[in-house]
Amino acid sequence: MTKQYKVLVNTGKAETKQTIDIQQGAGDKGQPVRIKAQAGAKYELQELGRKKPVGPDYVKAKRVGKDLHILFEDESQASLIIEDYYEVMPEGYNGVIGQAENGGFYEYIPEDPRVPGLISELAQGGQAVNVALGGAGVSPVGAAVAAAGFPLLGALGLLGAVGVAALATSAMAATAAAPAQTTSPSRTTTWSSTAKGCPTAPWMW
């Protein structure tokens, strides 16, 4: 049975939001959906026919020139092409997200989270990379300013643009509110690399 998908383009502005339907196999038929990239936008993938408006567990991502190609399950050609993605997006910014079963939003990241496999770092002419929902939670709303303001985002790709911005804002607020101390309290923070409700098992088509 042919699956149906949607991509929700969220720029943070109501007048530029888009919802576009995509049919599985459209790319293999030579009829991919093409949309123009917008700086800082979020591209939320949805798989229809499920109990909740969640994203597909896995997709494949490939860079072709300045464009980002997204391949859905069992596809050999991309059914979604985001044109000029690598030209207009802030460096290190991953705008491809989905909603998990737990209600949270997450980026699509490689199961082997090395920088070359991140969507933002895909090499021109490389093979399509398997990516799944995971990493730290992100906002479904576009955040171009937040992404552009953090040059270390490429190294912290798994946190996402909004996650880095939230960390920085929280840290500044805590510093301003904390009283002066002669000694600093010891504190350990543990990050979880996999979101609850997101798949972790190895996968490939």
N, C-alpha and C positions, 0 to 999 in steps of 0.2 A: 504494500500500500504506500503510495506516494505521501511523504510528509509535507506539511505546510509550516512555513516559518514567517516571522516578522522581524523587521529591524526598526527600532524606535530611535530616531535621531533627536537627541536632547542637547540644545546649546545653552540652556538656561534662560532662553527668551521664548515666550509663547508663540510669537509670530513666525519663528523659524523652526519650530518643532515639526517633525515628519514621522509618519507611520507608513511603512512600505511592506507589502506582501511579497513573499518569495516562495516559489514552489521548488521542492527538491528535484534536482536534475535539470533545472533551467540552464545551467552552464553547459552541461553535456549536450543540450539541444542547440547551443549557440545563442541562447537568449538570456544572458545574465542580467541581473538588475545592477544598474550603474548609478551611483550617487556621487555628488561632489563633496569632497571633504571640507569641513569647516573647522578652523582652528579651535582646539579645546573642546570640541563636541564629544559627547558620549554616544556610542552606537550599541544600544542594548539589543541583544539577540533573544528572540522568543521562539520556542517550539510549540506550535498549536496542538490541540487535541489532548493535552495533559490536564490534570485536575487543577493545577495552579499555573499562572502565567510565568513559567520558569524558562530559563534559557536551555538550549541543548547542552547535554553534559560535556560533549566534546565537539570541536570543529578542527579544521586545518587552516593554517594561515600561511600565506606566501607573498613575498614582495616581487612585483614585476615592474621594473622602472620606478616611477614615483607612486604607483598604485598599490593598494593592499587588496589581495584576493582572499576571500573566505570560502572554503569548501565545506559543505555539510556532509552528513553521513552518506557513505557509499558513492561519493561524487569523485570524478576524475578531473573535472574542470570547475572553476569557481562559479557559484550562482550569485555571489555578491561581490561587486568590485567597488571599492571606495577610491575614487579617482583623486590623485594628487595628495594622498594621505601623508606621504613622506616629505612632501614639500611644505605643507601648511601646519602640520602638528609640531608643537614645541618638542625640543629634543628630549628623548626619554619618556615621552608621554604615551601611555597605552589607553586608547579610548574605546576598546572593544570589551564590553561587559555583559553580564547576564545575572538574572535573579535565581538564587538557589532555593531548594525546598524549605529552608529555614527562614525565608523571607528577606535575607540579606543580599546585597549586590556585591559581586566580585569580578575581578578582571579575568580574562582568559590568559592563562600562563602555561608555559611548558612544564611537563612533569619533571623534567631535568632542568631546574631553574637556573641555568647558566645564562649570563647576559646575552650571548649570541642567539639564544633561542627565544628571547622575549620579542613580542610583536614589534616593539619600538626599535629593536636592534637587528631585525632580519636583514640579511645580506641580499643585494640584488642578484638574481639568477640562482639563488639557492633553492633547495627542495622545500616542499610544503612541510610545515612543522605541526605536529599534533599539540593542541593546547586544550586545557580544561579549566573549568571554574575553580578558582583557588586563591591563595594568598590572603592578604588583609582585606577587610571590607572597604568598599568605596561608596561614594555618593553617585546616584544615577544621573545627577545634573552635571552638565558641562562645566569645566573649571579652567578656562584658558589662562586666566591671570595667575591662578595658583600654580599651574604647571610651569609657566614661563618664569616664575619668580624663584624656582629652586633648581639651580644648575646641577645639583647632585642627584637629581631624579633618575638619571640613567643608571646610576649605581644602586639606587633603591627602588628599582622598577617594581618589585613585588608589593611594595607598600601602596603604590598608586599615587597619582597627583594629589588627590584630596586627602589621602592618608598622611602624606608628608606635610601638607599645609596645616592639617589639624594638629599634628604633633608639634609643629613650630609654634602655632598659636597658643596651644596649651602650655608649652614650656615657657613662653614669654609671660603668660598670665600668671603662672605659678611663681615665676621669679619676682614679678612685681608685687605679688600678694604676700610672699614669705617674709617674716621678720629676719633681721640680721642675726646671724649665728656665728659663734667663734669656731664651732666644729660642724661639719656636714654629716647629717644622718646617713647611715648606710642603707641602700635600697637596691633591690634587684628586680628587674623587669624581665618577664619571659614572654616572647612573642610566639604565637602559633602560626606555622606556615600553611596550615590547611584549615579551611573554613568548615564549620559543622554544616553538614548537609551537602558538601561538595565531594565528588568522587576522588579516590586516591589510588585505585588499582591501576596497574599498567594497562595500556590500551593502544591498539592500532587497527587500521582498516586493512 
